């Protein structure tokens, strides 16, 4: 397995543990302090452990940014050990400039790649591993047993209220307001969506509650997002379609130049019922050149009447995932 493939497996665990890139960078900062302390105390075994922990997080960030293939990771510096205390400030400065966050520095890709290669190669000398892939694979095995230590004990079902006879008699409405009012529950829900959307190039939101979850997922994944809105809400040239809902009819539009041809798009909404909105949205994404990677909802209503609806049946050609399922 290649280094990139090993890192893909590791990233899946990071999403399982609900870790953002900011979380990983923060972990790297802490581990750098611990590594420096171990080196100052001549604690060889702990230095090896901390070097491994720091290296895997730096490799993870580098891979998420798409820079792993640009590095020279096969030659070890011949000029001795670089002062570890100097490594992290330079890396943090470069990463901030690379991400255009919290930095006034101009991003210099050549300098960034040179410093990053030196950092990674220097740390690798401490790990006592045979290859970078061994570093990642070993970290992956350890991570499997630690995932739940990162997660809060949240049952999302407890934050969804059932409201009978709304918006009309006979309808059991699933109210997400309690979920939205609890920051930790909302973050948990959005990470569960993000785990299922991580392979997308673009996140598309559905008007209106899909905006809540889609925007947070796009932020977590650091992916671009596209709006699919009700008719007359978007400027410039648009493509639109009409469709049927559980309670009536509607029209939605997307900007014609919103998606580059061939890009993989995950469409997010809060609820899957008859499937009419998702079906219409998927058709719009395809009309402007996108490839529908996944249809993703927080809640799926799976009672027999809805599942047998013609629009819901027409969604069978797409990959569909939901976090919560209700059959009544």
C-alpha positions as CSV (number, residue, x, y, z in Angstrom):
1,X,0.0,0.0,0.0
2,X,1.4,3.5,-0.9
3,X,1.8,6.3,1.5
4,X,-1.2,8.2,0.0
5,X,-3.4,5.1,0.4
6,X,-2.3,4.6,4.0
7,X,-3.0,8.2,4.8
8,X,-6.5,7.9,3.2
9,X,-7.2,5.1,5.7
10,X,-5.9,7.2,8.5
11,X,-8.1,10.2,7.4
12,X,-11.2,7.9,7.7
13,X,-10.3,7.4,11.3
14,X,-9.9,11.1,11.9
15,X,-13.4,11.6,10.6
16,X,-14.7,8.8,12.8
17,X,-13.1,10.6,15.7
18,X,-14.6,14.0,14.6
19,X,-11.3,15.7,14.2
20,X,-10.9,18.9,12.1
21,X,-7.7,20.0,10.5
22,X,-7.5,22.6,13.2
23,X,-7.8,19.9,15.9
24,X,-4.9,18.0,14.2
25,X,-2.7,21.1,14.1
26,X,-3.4,21.7,17.8
27,X,-2.5,18.1,18.6
28,X,0.8,18.6,16.7
29,X,1.6,21.7,18.7
30,X,1.1,19.8,22.0
31,X,3.1,16.9,20.8
32,X,6.0,19.2,19.7
33,X,6.2,20.5,23.3
34,X,6.2,16.9,24.6
35,X,8.9,15.9,22.1
36,X,11.1,18.9,23.0
37,X,10.8,18.1,26.7
38,X,11.7,14.4,26.1
39,X,14.8,15.4,24.1
40,X,15.9,17.9,26.8
41,X,15.6,15.1,29.4
42,X,17.5,12.6,27.1
43,X,14.4,10.3,27.4
44,X,15.0,8.2,24.3
45,X,11.9,5.9,24.4
46,X,9.5,8.8,24.9
47,X,11.3,10.9,22.2
48,X,10.6,8.1,19.8
49,X,6.9,7.9,20.8
50,X,6.4,11.7,20.5
51,X,8.3,11.9,17.2
52,X,5.9,9.3,15.8
53,X,2.9,11.1,17.1
54,X,4.0,14.5,15.8
55,X,5.0,13.1,12.4
56,X,1.7,11.4,11.7
57,X,-0.2,14.6,12.4
58,X,2.0,16.6,10.2
59,X,1.7,14.0,7.4
60,X,-2.1,14.1,7.9
61,X,-2.3,17.9,7.5
62,X,0.1,17.8,4.5
63,X,-2.0,15.1,2.8
64,X,-5.3,16.9,3.4
65,X,-3.8,19.9,1.8
66,X,-2.9,17.8,-1.3
67,X,0.8,18.5,-0.8
68,X,2.1,15.0,0.0
69,X,3.1,14.1,-3.5
70,X,5.1,17.3,-3.9
71,X,7.6,16.5,-1.1
72,X,11.0,14.9,-1.2
73,X,10.5,12.2,1.4
74,X,13.3,9.8,0.5
75,X,16.5,11.6,1.4
76,X,17.5,12.1,5.0
77,X,19.3,15.4,5.8
78,X,23.0,14.9,6.0
79,X,23.8,18.0,8.1
80,X,22.8,16.5,11.4
81,X,19.7,17.0,13.5
82,X,17.9,20.2,13.1
83,X,16.9,21.9,16.3
84,X,13.4,20.6,17.0
85,X,12.5,23.8,18.8
86,X,12.8,25.7,15.5
87,X,10.7,23.3,13.5
88,X,7.1,23.9,14.7
89,X,7.1,27.8,14.5
90,X,8.2,27.6,10.9
91,X,5.7,24.9,10.1
92,X,2.9,26.8,11.7
93,X,3.8,30.0,9.9
94,X,4.0,28.2,6.6
95,X,0.7,26.3,7.2
96,X,-1.1,29.5,8.2
97,X,0.1,31.2,5.0
98,X,-0.7,28.1,2.9
99,X,-4.3,28.0,4.3
100,X,-4.6,31.9,4.2
101,X,-5.6,31.8,7.8
102,X,-4.4,34.0,10.7
103,X,-1.4,35.1,8.7
104,X,0.0,38.2,7.0
105,X,2.8,36.2,5.4
106,X,2.9,35.8,1.6
107,X,2.8,32.1,0.8
108,X,6.0,30.9,-0.9
109,X,5.4,27.4,-2.1
110,X,9.0,26.6,-2.8
111,X,10.1,27.7,0.7
112,X,7.1,25.9,2.2
113,X,7.9,22.6,0.5
114,X,11.6,22.8,1.3
115,X,10.9,23.5,5.1
116,X,8.2,20.9,5.2
117,X,10.5,18.2,3.6
118,X,13.2,19.0,6.1
119,X,10.8,18.9,9.0
120,X,9.3,15.5,8.0
121,X,12.7,13.9,7.2
122,X,14.2,15.2,10.4
123,X,11.3,13.8,12.5
124,X,11.5,10.5,10.6
125,X,15.0,10.0,11.9
126,X,13.6,9.8,15.4
127,X,10.9,7.3,14.7
128,X,13.0,4.2,14.2
129,X,10.5,3.1,11.5
130,X,11.6,1.6,8.2
131,X,9.4,3.8,6.0
132,X,6.9,6.6,6.1
133,X,4.1,4.1,5.3
134,X,5.1,2.1,8.5
135,X,4.7,5.3,10.5
136,X,1.2,5.8,9.2
137,X,0.1,2.1,9.4
138,X,1.4,1.9,13.0
139,X,-0.5,5.1,13.9
140,X,-3.7,3.7,12.2
141,X,-3.6,0.5,14.3
142,X,-3.3,2.5,17.5
143,X,-6.0,5.0,16.5
144,X,-8.6,2.2,16.1
145,X,-8.5,1.7,19.9
146,X,-8.6,5.4,20.7
147,X,-11.4,6.8,18.6
148,X,-14.2,6.7,21.2
149,X,-12.0,8.6,23.6
150,X,-12.4,11.7,21.4
151,X,-16.2,11.6,21.1
152,X,-18.8,13.0,23.4
153,X,-21.6,10.6,24.4
154,X,-24.3,12.0,22.2
155,X,-27.4,10.1,21.0
156,X,-28.7,12.3,18.1
157,X,-32.2,10.8,18.4
158,X,-32.6,12.5,21.7
159,X,-32.4,15.9,19.9
160,X,-35.1,15.2,17.3
161,X,-38.6,15.8,18.5
162,X,-41.7,14.1,17.0
163,X,-44.5,16.6,16.4
164,X,-47.8,14.9,15.4
165,X,-50.2,16.5,12.9
166,X,-47.8,19.1,11.6
167,X,-47.9,20.8,9.1
168,X,-51.2,19.0,8.5
169,X,-53.2,16.2,10.2
170,X,-51.7,12.8,9.8
171,X,-48.2,14.0,9.4
172,X,-45.6,13.2,12.0
173,X,-43.0,16.0,11.7
174,X,-39.4,15.5,12.9
175,X,-38.3,18.7,14.4
176,X,-34.5,19.5,14.4
177,X,-34.8,22.7,16.5
178,X,-33.5,21.0,19.7
179,X,-30.5,19.7,17.7
180,X,-29.8,23.2,16.4
181,X,-30.0,24.7,19.9
182,X,-27.2,22.4,21.3
183,X,-23.8,23.3,19.9
184,X,-22.2,19.9,20.7
185,X,-25.1,17.9,19.2
186,X,-25.0,20.1,16.1
187,X,-21.2,19.6,15.7
188,X,-21.6,15.9,16.2
189,X,-24.4,15.7,13.6
190,X,-22.4,17.7,11.0
191,X,-19.3,15.5,11.5
192,X,-21.5,12.4,10.9
193,X,-22.5,14.0,7.6
194,X,-18.9,15.1,6.8
195,X,-17.7,11.5,7.3
196,X,-20.1,10.5,4.5
197,X,-19.1,13.4,2.3
198,X,-15.4,13.3,2.6
199,X,-14.7,12.1,-1.0
200,X,-16.6,15.0,-2.6
201,X,-15.0,17.8,-4.6
202,X,-17.9,20.1,-3.9
203,X,-20.7,20.3,-1.3
204,X,-24.1,21.4,-2.6
205,X,-26.7,22.7,-0.2
206,X,-30.5,22.5,-0.5
207,X,-32.7,25.5,0.4
208,X,-33.3,26.1,3.2
209,X,-32.3,23.9,6.1
210,X,-29.8,22.1,4.0
211,X,-27.8,25.4,4.2
212,X,-27.3,24.9,7.9
213,X,-25.7,21.5,7.6
214,X,-24.1,21.9,4.2
215,X,-22.2,25.0,5.2
216,X,-20.8,23.3,8.3
217,X,-19.8,20.2,6.4
218,X,-18.1,22.3,3.8
219,X,-16.2,24.0,6.6
220,X,-15.2,20.8,8.2
221,X,-14.0,19.3,5.0
222,X,-12.5,22.6,3.7
223,X,-14.4,22.1,0.4
224,X,-16.1,24.6,-1.8
225,X,-19.9,24.8,-1.6
226,X,-22.7,25.6,-4.0
227,X,-26.2,26.8,-3.4
228,X,-29.3,25.2,-4.8
229,X,-32.0,27.7,-4.1
230,X,-35.7,28.3,-4.6
231,X,-36.7,30.1,-7.8
232,X,-35.8,33.8,-8.1
233,X,-33.3,33.7,-5.2
234,X,-30.1,33.5,-7.3
235,X,-28.6,36.1,-9.6
236,X,-26.8,35.7,-12.9
237,X,-27.6,32.9,-15.4
238,X,-29.3,30.0,-13.7
239,X,-30.7,26.5,-14.6
240,X,-33.9,25.5,-13.0
241,X,-36.4,22.7,-12.6
242,X,-39.9,22.1,-11.2
243,X,-40.8,19.1,-8.9
244,X,-43.4,17.7,-6.6
245,X,-43.2,17.7,-2.8
246,X,-45.0,15.8,-0.1
247,X,-47.3,18.8,0.4
248,X,-47.2,20.5,-3.0
249,X,-45.0,21.7,-5.8
250,X,-41.8,23.8,-5.9
251,X,-39.0,25.1,-8.2
252,X,-35.3,25.2,-7.6
253,X,-32.3,26.7,-9.4
254,X,-28.6,26.6,-9.6
255,X,-26.2,29.0,-11.1
256,X,-25.0,27.8,-14.5
257,X,-21.3,28.2,-13.8
258,X,-21.4,26.9,-10.2
259,X,-19.8,23.6,-10.8
260,X,-16.7,22.7,-13.0
261,X,-17.5,19.8,-15.4
262,X,-16.7,16.4,-13.9
263,X,-16.4,17.5,-10.3
264,X,-17.8,15.1,-7.7
265,X,-20.7,16.7,-5.8
266,X,-22.4,15.6,-2.6
267,X,-25.9,17.1,-2.1
268,X,-27.0,17.8,1.5
269,X,-30.4,18.4,3.0
270,X,-31.9,17.9,6.4
271,X,-34.5,15.4,5.4
272,X,-35.3,12.7,2.8
273,X,-39.0,12.0,2.5
274,X,-40.5,11.5,-1.0
275,X,-37.1,12.3,-2.6
276,X,-38.5,14.9,-4.9
277,X,-36.2,17.7,-3.9
278,X,-33.1,15.5,-4.0
279,X,-34.1,14.2,-7.5
280,X,-34.6,17.7,-8.8
281,X,-31.3,18.8,-7.3
282,X,-29.4,15.9,-8.7
283,X,-30.8,16.7,-12.2
284,X,-29.6,20.3,-11.9
285,X,-26.1,19.3,-10.8
286,X,-25.9,17.0,-13.8
287,X,-27.2,19.7,-16.1
288,X,-24.4,22.0,-15.2
289,X,-21.7,19.3,-15.6
290,X,-21.3,17.9,-12.1
291,X,-21.2,14.2,-11.1
292,X,-23.5,13.3,-8.2
293,X,-21.3,11.5,-5.7
294,X,-23.8,11.1,-3.0
295,X,-27.2,12.3,-1.7
296,X,-26.9,12.9,2.0
297,X,-29.5,13.8,4.6
298,X,-29.5,14.0,8.4
299,X,-32.9,12.2,8.6
300,X,-34.5,9.7,6.3
301,X,-38.2,8.9,6.6
302,X,-38.5,5.3,5.6
303,X,-42.2,4.4,6.1
304,X,-43.7,2.3,3.3
305,X,-45.7,5.2,1.7
306,X,-42.6,7.4,1.2
307,X,-40.3,4.6,0.2
308,X,-42.7,3.6,-2.5
309,X,-43.1,7.1,-3.9
310,X,-42.1,7.4,-7.6
311,X,-39.5,10.1,-6.8
312,X,-38.0,8.0,-4.1
313,X,-37.8,5.0,-6.4
314,X,-36.1,7.2,-9.0
315,X,-33.3,7.9,-6.6
316,X,-32.2,4.3,-6.7
317,X,-29.5,5.1,-9.3
318,X,-27.7,7.3,-6.8
319,X,-25.8,6.6,-3.7
320,X,-28.0,7.7,-0.7
321,X,-26.9,8.0,2.9
322,X,-28.6,9.3,6.0
323,X,-27.5,9.6,9.6
324,X,-30.9,8.9,11.3
325,X,-33.7,6.7,10.0
326,X,-37.3,6.6,11.0
327,X,-39.9,4.2,9.7
328,X,-43.0,5.9,11.1
